[in-house]
């Protein structure tokens, strides 16, 4: 089955090239991507790959990169850092990709970057939000990020908890991955600014089926607000357990739970959850440009319209289009691509989102990019207009 998935991944990208009118993929310019395309976090990985595929199709339909087709070579790291390293080595040294898109998950992202950054491959981080990846002001020369940061989300969630919910006692529930631990570290200073210190902290592993102890701990501590930092399935189990224990307090979560499986698995229990996100909830009131993109995405990948386009899809689409601009200017030389990306200045994405890069900052977004959205009737809408 694993071999079949890898073969299908390559066939999909080759198919994109062939369907765009190019005679052969032999002369293609290759970009690499690893992500969880199955197992935990696969919603994120697949949404990311779909965004890249849409961008590559648009680029190739418009003539490619100076007449050469662009090709994605993707690999399923299954959230496993050892697989991420293996695939990064394959993509960098066997396929000679000109740029690399690491996993949407922190731990495999950090693992693969141990390969790509020393090899001086432009590494474009469109998914991972952990501050330990491409830190502000301390980034690798070859690392570029289009995602928001955990520290920015922490500030937005802390402000929302203190000023909007008027919380007094916080419970913090997070997974024991690098993502969860980084989220906790970034959230605590922001809570302290409002005089808030967690009255309870509960941890768990990805894949844990029971959140009974964690929810009971928060409830017994008298927490009037629960902040989570984990993936969709795990937070879904938290809200379901809260409903079972009749523990009715506001739930806040990090961007990862915008993924569809949180709402699918959580059902009605997910309603009312507040989530930090990298863009306003275009799902509820899309402008014509966004709606066109959403309609195309849902038709191409047979998505449920109620689940709408996740921000990952849009960010990865933008990232490939941004990279294509650099490739058209300087060609497939990695060092020249790096310089072109760094000097690109402001780039406007498909939804009007602006990314800005410079020699002193490789994080293309800013703290004010973070929005708080909420789940309402199974859909993501802006929290500010939907309470």
Secondary structure, DSSP 8 states (H G I E B T S, - for coil): -HHHHHHHHHHHHHHHHHTTT-S-STT-EEEEEEE--SSTTHHHHHHHHHHHHHHHHHHHHTTTBTTB-EEEEEEE-TT-HHHHHHHHHIIIIIS--SEEE--SSHHHHHHHHHHHTTTT-EEEESS---TTSS-TT---TTEEE-S--HHHHHHHHHHIIIIIS--SSEEEEEESSHHHHHHHHHHHHHHHHTT---SEEEEE-TT----HHHHHHHHHTT-SEEEEES-HHHHHHHHHHHHHTT---EEEE-GGGGSHHHHHHHGGGGTT-EEEESS--TTTS--HHHHHHHHHHHHHHT--TTT---HHHHHHHHHHHHHHHHHHHH-S-HHHHHHHHHT-EEEE-TTS-EEEEBTTB-B-S-GGG-EEEEEETTEEEEHHHH-
